[in-house]
Structures are given as structure tokens and as C-alpha cells.
């Protein structure tokens, strides 16, 4: 869909954002399950609740515009989710008992 007006562009971006939030809603429980620590698991679970709220807010915006709440594939989020899944699979392959060990800073 080519945006011809600012409203078209806004709606296009809203659909992209809605899809991104919904992809994240599906991915975060898997990430929480694979977390290596209770703190990380709790962070993923908290982020999931916040993301659900974001999706609900976007639905409210769609409703206010008289539009159906539907997503348009967000390729950026799709790539991020895929990368997260690959990290989980790599950790499982390293014998970390399926536990994701996300770290801050350089790996060492």
C-alpha cells in the first residue's frame, strides 16, 4: 500500500507497530522459559505484560480511527525474534540445558 496522505502513512506505520508488538507477545514467553536466571525470566515476563498493554493501546487507536486492528508484517521485529531464537538454540547446543544466558557487554 502506497501512502498518499499523512493519515495513510500513519495507518501504515500503526499496522507495522501492531504486528511488531504481537510478534513480541509470542516470542517473550519462549525467551522467559529459556532464561538462565530468575531475574532475567522476571524481566522477560514484565516486558511481556508491558507489551500486551502496548498492543491494547494500539487497538484502541485503531478503534478510534474506525479501522480494524490488524498488522502489516514488521520485518524488523521478525529479524529480531529470529535472532533471539537462534541465541536460544545456540545455548541449547552448548549444553546449557536450554537456558538462555543473555549477557551485557562483550562475551568473554
Secondary structure, 3 states (H helix, E strand, C coil): CCCCCHHHHHHHHHHHHHHHHHHHHHHHHHHHHHECCHHHHHHHHHHHHHHHHHHHHHHHHHHHHCCCCCCCCCHHHHHHHHHHHHHHHHHHHCCCCCCECCCCCCCC
